[in-house]
Amino acid sequence: MIRINLLGQTRPKAARRPVDTGAALPLVFIGAGLVLGGLVLGFFYLSWQKQLSSENDRIKQLRAQKTELQGIKAQVEAFDKQKAVLQQRVDVIEQLQRDRTGGQELLDMVANTVSRTENLWLTDLDRKGNSLTIKGASASINSVANFITAMKRSGYFQKVEIKESKQDDKNGAVQTYLFEISADIAPQGGPASQAKPASAPAGSPAAAQPKKG
């Protein structure tokens, strides 16, 4: 469409409205704040992500060490069980070595002690471990006392005590006393076992020749 200016005057141009920058500044600051906040959050996120990755690696290492330590612990427990079994065997061997002072050696020592006491004979000998119970008969109480003294002086026995001593009423023809004595075998290498047997003093009833009953 063609327009014709009939007035012959130049048409004035419309003036532009000034832009109000005061209202846009808050938006700029808000946008800048959002960008800055995003950068800060991104920095912390990356930092925490790196720290989290490092902690995860450390957890893996600790778990691997835990697995290794559990294996070592199992080996130690197995060694402890084996050690306990070996120690038990050693204790049994040591106990057998301590108890080897029995049998013929014990009988010989008892017989040697009885032979130094007159008018006395044994009827029963019971051993439980290192404890002895000896039963016998004698013609007098003095013979029992002499027998106890001989056992103590032998160095082979210790804690010798008389448990019972009474007259035998069943044997009326001859005066006889029944007795029961308890004693312990002295441990090897101890003071009692290292003591030398003392001979009975001269003139005492224990010094006389043994009389077999």
HELIX and SHEET records of a PDB file:
HELIX    1   1 LEU A   25  ARG A   98  1                                  74    
HELIX    2   2 GLN A  104  SER A  115  1                                  12    
HELIX    3   3 ILE A  141  ARG A  153  1                                  13    
HELIX    4   4 PRO A  191  GLN A  194  1                                   4    
HELIX    5   5 PRO A  205  ALA A  207  5                                   3    
SHEET    1   A 4 LEU A 120  LYS A 128  0                                        
SHEET    2   A 4 SER A 131  SER A 138 -1                                        
SHEET    3   A 4 TYR A 177  ILE A 185 -1                                        
SHEET    4   A 4 PHE A 157  GLN A 167 -1                                        
END                                                                             
